[in-house]
Amino acid sequence: MISNQEQEYAQLMQMALDKISNLEAEVDRLKNQKQSEAIAIIGMGCRVPGGASTPEAFWELLQNGVDGITEVPPDRWPIN
């Protein structure tokens, strides 16, 4: 005989499986959907360590194995 608690667990498990199935179907639908809307990147901000001021300069630091860790400038945050 199945207890009430076991029935509740079974019902919750079935609900979870149904939700997973629905989400997987949605993922498949979105993967198969053609993306025809163009996007434009119109700006970019970059604040990275090591004195690099552009993504290219930061990439060069990474390629060269430069350690970009420095002291936090005193004017960054008031420390008392």
PDB file of N, CA, C and O in Angstrom:
ATOM      1  N   MET A   1       0.841  -1.171   0.000  1.00  0.00           N
ATOM      2  CA  MET A   1       0.000   0.000   0.000  1.00  0.00           C
ATOM      3  C   MET A   1       0.892   1.243   0.000  1.00  0.00           C
ATOM      4  O   MET A   1       1.879   1.300   0.733  1.00  0.00           O
ATOM      5  N   ILE A   2       0.553   2.216  -0.804  1.00  0.00           N
ATOM      6  CA  ILE A   2       1.319   3.447  -0.937  1.00  0.00           C
ATOM      7  C   ILE A   2       0.776   4.481   0.048  1.00  0.00           C
ATOM      8  O   ILE A   2      -0.427   4.732   0.118  1.00  0.00           O
ATOM      9  N   SER A   3       1.701   5.071   0.804  1.00  0.00           N
ATOM     10  CA  SER A   3       1.291   6.081   1.786  1.00  0.00           C
ATOM     11  C   SER A   3       0.961   7.398   1.078  1.00  0.00           C
ATOM     12  O   SER A   3       1.288   7.599  -0.092  1.00  0.00           O
ATOM     13  N   ASN A   4       0.309   8.275   1.819  1.00  0.00           N
ATOM     14  CA  ASN A   4      -0.012   9.600   1.275  1.00  0.00           C
ATOM     15  C   ASN A   4       1.253  10.360   0.891  1.00  0.00           C
ATOM     16  O   ASN A   4       1.299  11.041  -0.134  1.00  0.00           O
ATOM     17  N   GLN A   5       2.275  10.232   1.730  1.00  0.00           N
ATOM     18  CA  GLN A   5       3.526  10.929   1.450  1.00  0.00           C
ATOM     19  C   GLN A   5       4.148  10.402   0.160  1.00  0.00           C
ATOM     20  O   GLN A   5       4.649  11.184  -0.648  1.00  0.00           O
ATOM     21  N   GLU A   6       4.121   9.100  -0.038  1.00  0.00           N
ATOM     22  CA  GLU A   6       4.664   8.522  -1.269  1.00  0.00           C
ATOM     23  C   GLU A   6       3.862   8.972  -2.490  1.00  0.00           C
ATOM     24  O   GLU A   6       4.431   9.209  -3.556  1.00  0.00           O
ATOM     25  N   GLN A   7       2.554   9.088  -2.336  1.00  0.00           N
ATOM     26  CA  GLN A   7       1.720   9.577  -3.433  1.00  0.00           C
ATOM     27  C   GLN A   7       2.061  11.033  -3.766  1.00  0.00           C
ATOM     28  O   GLN A   7       2.127  11.417  -4.934  1.00  0.00           O
ATOM     29  N   GLU A   8       2.274  11.829  -2.720  1.00  0.00           N
ATOM     30  CA  GLU A   8       2.652  13.233  -2.936  1.00  0.00           C
ATOM     31  C   GLU A   8       3.996  13.328  -3.645  1.00  0.00           C
ATOM     32  O   GLU A   8       4.162  14.126  -4.568  1.00  0.00           O
ATOM     33  N   TYR A   9       4.962  12.508  -3.212  1.00  0.00           N
ATOM     34  CA  TYR A   9       6.273  12.500  -3.860  1.00  0.00           C
ATOM     35  C   TYR A   9       6.149  12.075  -5.323  1.00  0.00           C
ATOM     36  O   TYR A   9       6.778  12.666  -6.200  1.00  0.00           O
ATOM     37  N   ALA A  10       5.344  11.061  -5.579  1.00  0.00           N
ATOM     38  CA  ALA A  10       5.150  10.589  -6.952  1.00  0.00           C
ATOM     39  C   ALA A  10       4.519  11.679  -7.809  1.00  0.00           C
ATOM     40  O   ALA A  10       4.902  11.868  -8.964  1.00  0.00           O
ATOM     41  N   GLN A  11       3.556  12.392  -7.244  1.00  0.00           N
ATOM     42  CA  GLN A  11       2.901  13.473  -7.976  1.00  0.00           C
ATOM     43  C   GLN A  11       3.890  14.610  -8.257  1.00  0.00           C
ATOM     44  O   GLN A  11       3.925  15.149  -9.363  1.00  0.00           O
ATOM     45  N   LEU A  12       4.690  14.969  -7.252  1.00  0.00           N
ATOM     46  CA  LEU A  12       5.696  16.013  -7.446  1.00  0.00           C
ATOM     47  C   LEU A  12       6.733  15.599  -8.485  1.00  0.00           C
ATOM     48  O   LEU A  12       7.157  16.408  -9.310  1.00  0.00           O
ATOM     49  N   MET A  13       7.134  14.335  -8.437  1.00  0.00           N
ATOM     50  CA  MET A  13       8.104  13.831  -9.410  1.00  0.00           C
ATOM     51  C   MET A  13       7.525  13.893 -10.820  1.00  0.00           C
ATOM     52  O   MET A  13       8.220  14.279 -11.760  1.00  0.00           O
ATOM     53  N   GLN A  14       6.271  13.521 -10.970  1.00  0.00           N
ATOM     54  CA  GLN A  14       5.632  13.565 -12.285  1.00  0.00           C
ATOM     55  C   GLN A  14       5.524  15.005 -12.784  1.00  0.00           C
ATOM     56  O   GLN A  14       5.731  15.276 -13.967  1.00  0.00           O
ATOM     57  N   MET A  15       5.200  15.919 -11.883  1.00  0.00           N
ATOM     58  CA  MET A  15       5.122  17.332 -12.266  1.00  0.00           C
ATOM     59  C   MET A  15       6.492  17.839 -12.720  1.00  0.00           C
ATOM     60  O   MET A  15       6.595  18.582 -13.696  1.00  0.00           O
ATOM     61  N   ALA A  16       7.538  17.431 -12.006  1.00  0.00           N
ATOM     62  CA  ALA A  16       8.894  17.842 -12.373  1.00  0.00           C
ATOM     63  C   ALA A  16       9.282  17.269 -13.730  1.00  0.00           C
ATOM     64  O   ALA A  16       9.860  17.974 -14.558  1.00  0.00           O
ATOM     65  N   LEU A  17       8.971  16.004 -13.964  1.00  0.00           N
ATOM     66  CA  LEU A  17       9.281  15.377 -15.251  1.00  0.00           C
ATOM     67  C   LEU A  17       8.520  16.039 -16.391  1.00  0.00           C
ATOM     68  O   LEU A  17       9.070  16.236 -17.474  1.00  0.00           O
ATOM     69  N   ASP A  18       7.263  16.382 -16.153  1.00  0.00           N
ATOM     70  CA  ASP A  18       6.470  17.081 -17.169  1.00  0.00           C
ATOM     71  C   ASP A  18       7.088  18.444 -17.481  1.00  0.00           C
ATOM     72  O   ASP A  18       7.176  18.839 -18.644  1.00  0.00           O
ATOM     73  N   LYS A  19       7.510  19.154 -16.447  1.00  0.00           N
ATOM     74  CA  LYS A  19       8.123  20.473 -16.641  1.00  0.00           C
ATOM     75  C   LYS A  19       9.422  20.345 -17.433  1.00  0.00           C
ATOM     76  O   LYS A  19       9.676  21.124 -18.352  1.00  0.00           O
ATOM     77  N   ILE A  20      10.237  19.362 -17.073  1.00  0.00           N
ATOM     78  CA  ILE A  20      11.491  19.134 -17.792  1.00  0.00           C
ATOM     79  C   ILE A  20      11.214  18.828 -19.258  1.00  0.00           C
ATOM     80  O   ILE A  20      11.891  19.346 -20.146  1.00  0.00           O
ATOM     81  N   SER A  21      10.232  17.995 -19.504  1.00  0.00           N
ATOM     82  CA  SER A  21       9.866  17.651 -20.879  1.00  0.00           C
ATOM     83  C   SER A  21       9.436  18.893 -21.656  1.00  0.00           C
ATOM     84  O   SER A  21       9.843  19.083 -22.802  1.00  0.00           O
ATOM     85  N   ASN A  22       8.617  19.735 -21.036  1.00  0.00           N
ATOM     86  CA  ASN A  22       8.177  20.971 -21.686  1.00  0.00           C
ATOM     87  C   ASN A  22       9.352  21.912 -21.963  1.00  0.00           C
ATOM     88  O   ASN A  22       9.421  22.528 -23.026  1.00  0.00           O
ATOM     89  N   LEU A  23      10.266  22.019 -21.010  1.00  0.00           N
ATOM     90  CA  LEU A  23      11.427  22.891 -21.194  1.00  0.00           C
ATOM     91  C   LEU A  23      12.354  22.365 -22.287  1.00  0.00           C
ATOM     92  O   LEU A  23      12.895  23.144 -23.072  1.00  0.00           O
ATOM     93  N   GLU A  24      12.538  21.044 -22.339  1.00  0.00           N
ATOM     94  CA  GLU A  24      13.360  20.464 -23.401  1.00  0.00           C
ATOM     95  C   GLU A  24      12.741  20.723 -24.766  1.00  0.00           C
ATOM     96  O   GLU A  24      13.451  21.020 -25.727  1.00  0.00           O
ATOM     97  N   ALA A  25      11.412  20.612 -24.856  1.00  0.00           N
ATOM     98  CA  ALA A  25      10.723  20.892 -26.118  1.00  0.00           C
ATOM     99  C   ALA A  25      10.909  22.357 -26.505  1.00  0.00           C
ATOM    100  O   ALA A  25      11.099  22.665 -27.682  1.00  0.00           O
ATOM    101  N   GLU A  26      10.855  23.254 -25.536  1.00  0.00           N
ATOM    102  CA  GLU A  26      11.048  24.680 -25.808  1.00  0.00           C
ATOM    103  C   GLU A  26      12.471  24.956 -26.280  1.00  0.00           C
ATOM    104  O   GLU A  26      12.679  25.746 -27.201  1.00  0.00           O
ATOM    105  N   VAL A  27      13.447  24.311 -25.655  1.00  0.00           N
ATOM    106  CA  VAL A  27      14.842  24.471 -26.078  1.00  0.00           C
ATOM    107  C   VAL A  27      15.005  23.990 -27.517  1.00  0.00           C
ATOM    108  O   VAL A  27      15.630  24.668 -28.332  1.00  0.00           O
ATOM    109  N   ASP A  28      14.449  22.829 -27.828  1.00  0.00           N
ATOM    110  CA  ASP A  28      14.522  22.310 -29.198  1.00  0.00           C
ATOM    111  C   ASP A  28      13.872  23.273 -30.182  1.00  0.00           C
ATOM    112  O   ASP A  28      14.411  23.520 -31.261  1.00  0.00           O
ATOM    113  N   ARG A  29      12.725  23.811 -29.816  1.00  0.00           N
ATOM    114  CA  ARG A  29      12.024  24.747 -30.694  1.00  0.00           C
ATOM    115  C   ARG A  29      12.883  25.982 -30.950  1.00  0.00           C
ATOM    116  O   ARG A  29      12.983  26.452 -32.084  1.00  0.00           O
ATOM    117  N   LEU A  30      13.500  26.504 -29.894  1.00  0.00           N
ATOM    118  CA  LEU A  30      14.325  27.698 -30.045  1.00  0.00           C
ATOM    119  C   LEU A  30      15.598  27.419 -30.839  1.00  0.00           C
ATOM    120  O   LEU A  30      16.050  28.273 -31.602  1.00  0.00           O
ATOM    121  N   LYS A  31      16.179  26.233 -30.667  1.00  0.00           N
ATOM    122  CA  LYS A  31      17.370  25.868 -31.434  1.00  0.00           C
ATOM    123  C   LYS A  31      17.062  25.790 -32.923  1.00  0.00           C
ATOM    124  O   LYS A  31      17.888  26.168 -33.753  1.00  0.00           O
ATOM    125  N   ASN A  32      15.885  25.305 -33.255  1.00  0.00           N
ATOM    126  CA  ASN A  32      15.513  25.124 -34.653  1.00  0.00           C
ATOM    127  C   ASN A  32      14.946  26.385 -35.291  1.00  0.00           C
ATOM    128  O   ASN A  32      14.767  26.443 -36.508  1.00  0.00           O
ATOM    129  N   GLN A  33      14.672  27.369 -34.492  1.00  0.00           N
ATOM    130  CA  GLN A  33      14.103  28.614 -34.995  1.00  0.00           C
ATOM    131  C   GLN A  33      15.202  29.423 -35.685  1.00  0.00           C
ATOM    132  O   GLN A  33      16.287  29.610 -35.135  1.00  0.00           O
ATOM    133  N   LYS A  34      14.915  29.886 -36.863  1.00  0.00           N
ATOM    134  CA  LYS A  34      15.904  30.687 -37.590  1.00  0.00           C
ATOM    135  C   LYS A  34      15.977  32.077 -36.973  1.00  0.00           C
ATOM    136  O   LYS A  34      14.964  32.732 -36.729  1.00  0.00           O
ATOM    137  N   GLN A  35      17.188  32.493 -36.736  1.00  0.00           N
ATOM    138  CA  GLN A  35      17.422  33.826 -36.194  1.00  0.00           C
ATOM    139  C   GLN A  35      17.735  34.761 -37.353  1.00  0.00           C
ATOM    140  O   GLN A  35      18.826  34.699 -37.921  1.00  0.00           O
ATOM    141  N   SER A  36      16.810  35.608 -37.701  1.00  0.00           N
ATOM    142  CA  SER A  36      17.032  36.504 -38.832  1.00  0.00           C
ATOM    143  C   SER A  36      17.120  37.966 -38.407  1.00  0.00           C
ATOM    144  O   SER A  36      17.329  38.846 -39.242  1.00  0.00           O
ATOM    145  N   GLU A  37      16.966  38.220 -37.143  1.00  0.00           N
ATOM    146  CA  GLU A  37      17.014  39.599 -36.677  1.00  0.00           C
ATOM    147  C   GLU A  37      18.465  40.010 -36.449  1.00  0.00           C
ATOM    148  O   GLU A  37      19.170  39.408 -35.640  1.00  0.00           O
ATOM    149  N   ALA A  38      18.896  41.026 -37.159  1.00  0.00           N
ATOM    150  CA  ALA A  38      20.264  41.508 -37.027  1.00  0.00           C
ATOM    151  C   ALA A  38      20.427  42.293 -35.730  1.00  0.00           C
ATOM    152  O   ALA A  38      19.496  42.942 -35.254  1.00  0.00           O
ATOM    153  N   ILE A  39      21.619  42.218 -35.180  1.00  0.00           N
ATOM    154  CA  ILE A  39      21.932  43.017 -34.002  1.00  0.00           C
ATOM    155  C   ILE A  39      23.158  43.867 -34.314  1.00  0.00           C
ATOM    156  O   ILE A  39      23.934  43.545 -35.214  1.00  0.00           O
ATOM    157  N   ALA A  40      23.320  44.923 -33.587  1.00  0.00           N
ATOM    158  CA  ALA A  40      24.487  45.786 -33.753  1.00  0.00           C
ATOM    159  C   ALA A  40      25.072  46.083 -32.384  1.00  0.00           C
ATOM    160  O   ALA A  40      24.352  46.431 -31.448  1.00  0.00           O
ATOM    161  N   ILE A  41      26.372  45.944 -32.280  1.00  0.00           N
ATOM    162  CA  ILE A  41      27.073  46.337 -31.063  1.00  0.00           C
ATOM    163  C   ILE A  41      27.521  47.768 -31.292  1.00  0.00           C
ATOM    164  O   ILE A  41      28.351  48.038 -32.161  1.00  0.00           O
ATOM    165  N   ILE A  42      26.971  48.680 -30.513  1.00  0.00           N
ATOM    166  CA  ILE A  42      27.223  50.097 -30.769  1.00  0.00           C
ATOM    167  C   ILE A  42      28.177  50.731 -29.765  1.00  0.00           C
ATOM    168  O   ILE A  42      28.535  51.901 -29.897  1.00  0.00           O
ATOM    169  N   GLY A  43      28.580  49.978 -28.786  1.00  0.00           N
ATOM    170  CA  GLY A  43      29.510  50.528 -27.817  1.00  0.00           C
ATOM    171  C   GLY A  43      30.002  49.444 -26.885  1.00  0.00           C
ATOM    172  O   GLY A  43      29.419  48.363 -26.796  1.00  0.00           O
ATOM    173  N   MET A  44      31.080  49.748 -26.197  1.00  0.00           N
ATOM    174  CA  MET A  44      31.646  48.751 -25.303  1.00  0.00           C
ATOM    175  C   MET A  44      32.472  49.470 -24.251  1.00  0.00           C
ATOM    176  O   MET A  44      33.176  50.435 -24.550  1.00  0.00           O
ATOM    177  N   GLY A  45      32.383  48.999 -23.041  1.00  0.00           N
ATOM    178  CA  GLY A  45      33.211  49.524 -21.971  1.00  0.00           C
ATOM    179  C   GLY A  45      34.177  48.448 -21.519  1.00  0.00           C
ATOM    180  O   GLY A  45      33.864  47.260 -21.581  1.00  0.00           O
ATOM    181  N   CYS A  46      35.336  48.855 -21.070  1.00  0.00           N
ATOM    182  CA  CYS A  46      36.342  47.869 -20.698  1.00  0.00           C
ATOM    183  C   CYS A  46      37.146  48.405 -19.513  1.00  0.00           C
ATOM    184  O   CYS A  46      37.788  49.452 -19.601  1.00  0.00           O
ATOM    185  N   ARG A  47      37.097  47.673 -18.415  1.00  0.00           N
ATOM    186  CA  ARG A  47      37.916  48.030 -17.260  1.00  0.00           C
ATOM    187  C   ARG A  47      38.562  46.741 -16.783  1.00  0.00           C
ATOM    188  O   ARG A  47      37.932  45.920 -16.116  1.00  0.00           O
ATOM    189  N   VAL A  48      39.819  46.580 -17.132  1.00  0.00           N
ATOM    190  CA  VAL A  48      40.525  45.336 -16.847  1.00  0.00           C
ATOM    191  C   VAL A  48      41.843  45.652 -16.143  1.00  0.00           C
ATOM    192  O   VAL A  48      42.307  46.791 -16.183  1.00  0.00           O
ATOM    193  N   PRO A  49      42.443  44.662 -15.505  1.00  0.00           N
ATOM    194  CA  PRO A  49      43.683  44.901 -14.767  1.00  0.00           C
ATOM    195  C   PRO A  49      44.894  45.037 -15.682  1.00  0.00           C
ATOM    196  O   PRO A  49      44.811  44.804 -16.887  1.00  0.00           O
ATOM    197  N   GLY A  50      45.995  45.410 -15.094  1.00  0.00           N
ATOM    198  CA  GLY A  50      47.260  45.446 -15.807  1.00  0.00           C
ATOM    199  C   GLY A  50      47.484  46.675 -16.646  1.00  0.00           C
ATOM    200  O   GLY A  50      48.417  46.710 -17.447  1.00  0.00           O
ATOM    201  N   GLY A  51      46.656  47.683 -16.486  1.00  0.00           N
ATOM    202  CA  GLY A  51      46.824  48.904 -17.249  1.00  0.00           C
ATOM    203  C   GLY A  51      46.300  48.818 -18.672  1.00  0.00           C
ATOM    204  O   GLY A  51      46.475  49.753 -19.453  1.00  0.00           O
ATOM    205  N   ALA A  52      45.664  47.716 -19.016  1.00  0.00           N
ATOM    206  CA  ALA A  52      45.104  47.571 -20.362  1.00  0.00           C
ATOM    207  C   ALA A  52      43.845  48.418 -20.468  1.00  0.00           C
ATOM    208  O   ALA A  52      42.990  48.397 -19.584  1.00  0.00           O
ATOM    209  N   SER A  53      43.746  49.155 -21.550  1.00  0.00           N
ATOM    210  CA  SER A  53      42.584  50.026 -21.714  1.00  0.00           C
ATOM    211  C   SER A  53      41.689  49.606 -22.875  1.00  0.00           C
ATOM    212  O   SER A  53      40.672  50.245 -23.145  1.00  0.00           O
ATOM    213  N   THR A  54      42.070  48.531 -23.558  1.00  0.00           N
ATOM    214  CA  THR A  54      41.253  48.015 -24.657  1.00  0.00           C
ATOM    215  C   THR A  54      41.187  46.501 -24.547  1.00  0.00           C
ATOM    216  O   THR A  54      42.043  45.893 -23.904  1.00  0.00           O
ATOM    217  N   PRO A  55      40.192  45.886 -25.159  1.00  0.00           N
ATOM    218  CA  PRO A  55      40.144  44.419 -25.152  1.00  0.00           C
ATOM    219  C   PRO A  55      41.386  43.805 -25.799  1.00  0.00           C
ATOM    220  O   PRO A  55      41.869  42.761 -25.359  1.00  0.00           O
ATOM    221  N   GLU A  56      41.897  44.455 -26.839  1.00  0.00           N
ATOM    222  CA  GLU A  56      43.089  43.933 -27.508  1.00  0.00           C
ATOM    223  C   GLU A  56      44.299  43.951 -26.582  1.00  0.00           C
ATOM    224  O   GLU A  56      45.074  42.995 -26.537  1.00  0.00           O
ATOM    225  N   ALA A  57      44.452  45.049 -25.843  1.00  0.00           N
ATOM    226  CA  ALA A  57      45.571  45.160 -24.905  1.00  0.00           C
ATOM    227  C   ALA A  57      45.440  44.132 -23.785  1.00  0.00           C
ATOM    228  O   ALA A  57      46.436  43.551 -23.354  1.00  0.00           O
ATOM    229  N   PHE A  58      44.223  43.908 -23.316  1.00  0.00           N
ATOM    230  CA  PHE A  58      44.013  42.900 -22.277  1.00  0.00           C
ATOM    231  C   PHE A  58      44.336  41.513 -22.818  1.00  0.00           C
ATOM    232  O   PHE A  58      44.958  40.705 -22.129  1.00  0.00           O
ATOM    233  N   TRP A  59      43.916  41.236 -24.047  1.00  0.00           N
ATOM    234  CA  TRP A  59      44.206  39.934 -24.657  1.00  0.00           C
ATOM    235  C   TRP A  59      45.717  39.734 -24.765  1.00  0.00           C
ATOM    236  O   TRP A  59      46.212  38.631 -24.535  1.00  0.00           O
ATOM    237  N   GLU A  60      46.444  40.781 -25.109  1.00  0.00           N
ATOM    238  CA  GLU A  60      47.900  40.692 -25.197  1.00  0.00           C
ATOM    239  C   GLU A  60      48.504  40.365 -23.829  1.00  0.00           C
ATOM    240  O   GLU A  60      49.429  39.559 -23.738  1.00  0.00           O
ATOM    241  N   LEU A  61      47.983  40.989 -22.765  1.00  0.00           N
ATOM    242  CA  LEU A  61      48.450  40.663 -21.410  1.00  0.00           C
ATOM    243  C   LEU A  61      48.223  39.191 -21.102  1.00  0.00           C
ATOM    244  O   LEU A  61      49.098  38.519 -20.554  1.00  0.00           O
ATOM    245  N   LEU A  62      47.037  38.692 -21.459  1.00  0.00           N
ATOM    246  CA  LEU A  62      46.725  37.289 -21.201  1.00  0.00           C
ATOM    247  C   LEU A  62      47.648  36.366 -21.986  1.00  0.00           C
ATOM    248  O   LEU A  62      48.146  35.377 -21.449  1.00  0.00           O
ATOM    249  N   GLN A  63      47.875  36.688 -23.253  1.00  0.00           N
ATOM    250  CA  GLN A  63      48.738  35.852 -24.089  1.00  0.00           C
ATOM    251  C   GLN A  63      50.164  35.814 -23.557  1.00  0.00           C
ATOM    252  O   GLN A  63      50.843  34.792 -23.653  1.00  0.00           O
ATOM    253  N   ASN A  64      50.613  36.933 -22.994  1.00  0.00           N
ATOM    254  CA  ASN A  64      51.982  37.018 -22.493  1.00  0.00           C
ATOM    255  C   ASN A  64      52.120  36.566 -21.044  1.00  0.00           C
ATOM    256  O   ASN A  64      53.219  36.591 -20.492  1.00  0.00           O
ATOM    257  N   GLY A  65      51.019  36.155 -20.425  1.00  0.00           N
ATOM    258  CA  GLY A  65      51.073  35.672 -19.050  1.00  0.00           C
ATOM    259  C   GLY A  65      51.381  36.753 -18.032  1.00  0.00           C
ATOM    260  O   GLY A  65      51.936  36.466 -16.971  1.00  0.00           O
ATOM    261  N   VAL A  66      51.030  37.990 -18.340  1.00  0.00           N
ATOM    262  CA  VAL A  66      51.299  39.113 -17.433  1.00  0.00           C
ATOM    263  C   VAL A  66      50.371  39.033 -16.222  1.00  0.00           C
ATOM    264  O   VAL A  66      49.172  38.790 -16.358  1.00  0.00           O
ATOM    265  N   ASP A  67      50.942  39.239 -15.045  1.00  0.00           N
ATOM    266  CA  ASP A  67      50.152  39.292 -13.817  1.00  0.00           C
ATOM    267  C   ASP A  67      49.636  40.714 -13.658  1.00  0.00           C
ATOM    268  O   ASP A  67      50.412  41.633 -13.395  1.00  0.00           O
ATOM    269  N   GLY A  68      48.340  40.899 -13.815  1.00  0.00           N
ATOM    270  CA  GLY A  68      47.750  42.232 -13.776  1.00  0.00           C
ATOM    271  C   GLY A  68      47.321  42.684 -12.401  1.00  0.00           C
ATOM    272  O   GLY A  68      46.703  43.741 -12.268  1.00  0.00           O
ATOM    273  N   ILE A  69      47.633  41.912 -11.367  1.00  0.00           N
ATOM    274  CA  ILE A  69      47.203  42.272 -10.014  1.00  0.00           C
ATOM    275  C   ILE A  69      48.075  43.407  -9.493  1.00  0.00           C
ATOM    276  O   ILE A  69      49.303  43.334  -9.525  1.00  0.00           O
ATOM    277  N   THR A  70      47.423  44.446  -9.017  1.00  0.00           N
ATOM    278  CA  THR A  70      48.120  45.596  -8.446  1.00  0.00           C
ATOM    279  C   THR A  70      47.410  46.018  -7.166  1.00  0.00           C
ATOM    280  O   THR A  70      46.363  45.474  -6.814  1.00  0.00           O
ATOM    281  N   GLU A  71      47.983  46.977  -6.488  1.00  0.00           N
ATOM    282  CA  GLU A  71      47.348  47.543  -5.305  1.00  0.00           C
ATOM    283  C   GLU A  71      46.098  48.305  -5.721  1.00  0.00           C
ATOM    284  O   GLU A  71      46.047  48.891  -6.802  1.00  0.00           O
ATOM    285  N   VAL A  72      45.106  48.291  -4.868  1.00  0.00           N
ATOM    286  CA  VAL A  72      43.908  49.087  -5.126  1.00  0.00           C
ATOM    287  C   VAL A  72      44.277  50.547  -4.917  1.00  0.00           C
ATOM    288  O   VAL A  72      44.795  50.903  -3.859  1.00  0.00           O
ATOM    289  N   PRO A  73      44.022  51.402  -5.906  1.00  0.00           N
ATOM    290  CA  PRO A  73      44.352  52.819  -5.737  1.00  0.00           C
ATOM    291  C   PRO A  73      43.605  53.405  -4.540  1.00  0.00           C
ATOM    292  O   PRO A  73      42.434  53.091  -4.332  1.00  0.00           O
ATOM    293  N   PRO A  74      44.268  54.254  -3.752  1.00  0.00           N
ATOM    294  CA  PRO A  74      43.634  54.802  -2.551  1.00  0.00           C
ATOM    295  C   PRO A  74      42.380  55.617  -2.846  1.00  0.00           C
ATOM    296  O   PRO A  74      41.492  55.719  -1.999  1.00  0.00           O
ATOM    297  N   ASP A  75      42.302  56.199  -4.043  1.00  0.00           N
ATOM    298  CA  ASP A  75      41.124  57.008  -4.351  1.00  0.00           C
ATOM    299  C   ASP A  75      39.944  56.179  -4.862  1.00  0.00           C
ATOM    300  O   ASP A  75      38.869  56.721  -5.121  1.00  0.00           O
ATOM    301  N   ARG A  76      40.142  54.878  -5.004  1.00  0.00           N
ATOM    302  CA  ARG A  76      39.062  54.020  -5.495  1.00  0.00           C
ATOM    303  C   ARG A  76      37.924  53.931  -4.486  1.00  0.00           C
ATOM    304  O   ARG A  76      36.760  54.136  -4.830  1.00  0.00           O
ATOM    305  N   TRP A  77      38.269  53.624  -3.239  1.00  0.00           N
ATOM    306  CA  TRP A  77      37.276  53.541  -2.164  1.00  0.00           C
ATOM    307  C   TRP A  77      37.860  54.191  -0.920  1.00  0.00           C
ATOM    308  O   TRP A  77      39.035  53.993  -0.613  1.00  0.00           O
ATOM    309  N   PRO A  78      37.063  54.958  -0.207  1.00  0.00           N
ATOM    310  CA  PRO A  78      37.569  55.528   1.045  1.00  0.00           C
ATOM    311  C   PRO A  78      37.729  54.422   2.090  1.00  0.00           C
ATOM    312  O   PRO A  78      36.767  53.748   2.457  1.00  0.00           O
ATOM    313  N   ILE A  79      38.944  54.256   2.551  1.00  0.00           N
ATOM    314  CA  ILE A  79      39.229  53.223   3.554  1.00  0.00           C
ATOM    315  C   ILE A  79      39.659  53.931   4.831  1.00  0.00           C
ATOM    316  O   ILE A  79      40.670  54.632   4.857  1.00  0.00           O
ATOM    317  N   ASN A  80      38.891  53.740   5.872  1.00  0.00           N
ATOM    318  CA  ASN A  80      39.218  54.365   7.159  1.00  0.00           C
ATOM    319  C   ASN A  80      39.481  53.309   8.195  1.00  0.00           C
ATOM    320  O   ASN A  80      39.774  53.632   9.346  1.00  0.00           O
TER     321      ASN A  80
END
